[in-house]
Amino acid sequence: MSRRLAIGVVVFVLGVGAALLAAERPIEQPLPYSHAVHTKEAACVLCHAGAQSQPNAGIPKFSVCQSCHATPPPRLAAPDKARWENAAKAKEPEAWNRLYEVPNHVYFSHRRHVAVGGIDCAACHGDMATSTTPPTQAAVPISMRRCVSCHEREQVTNDCTACHR
């Protein structure tokens, strides 16, 4: 009986450990950022320049921020102003941290989905226009099941070779 109990405990601990490893961890962004403020005056493609024209939408470099903000935004707290100023001086400024990533064997083109398919950014990225803090995880989980469901709903190809390389 004690051997069964020991095996049960080991299986339980391994299961809990696997679940914790599989859970999405929050991803901290280097600076505060409000999509809500920025999307009032700018389209997503101002910062995510490749969204309509390239396979990758791109994560904005700090120089994109500086093109509108020559100095730190006035509402930044002192530690964030210091990070901003350090990034402005650095040769390789802090980058935003990626939230969405498809496996290497999957080909995904933002241009094909946004410019050709006419899919709004919010369909996959959630309503970022109301987000007042930097996202810490993907707003909408990206999975094969989600992609296949969308392809079926929109009546576009589900041929494996269209996305899998």
Secondary structure, 3 states (H helix, E strand, C coil): CHHHHHHHHHHHHHHHHHHHHHCCCCCCCCCCCCHHHHHCCCCHHHHCCCCCCCCCCCCCCHHHHHHHCCCCCCCCCHHHHHHHHHHHHCCCCCCCCCCCCCCCCECCCHHHHHHHCCCCCHHHHCCHHHCCCCCCCCCCCCCHHHHHHHHHHHCCCCCHHHCEC
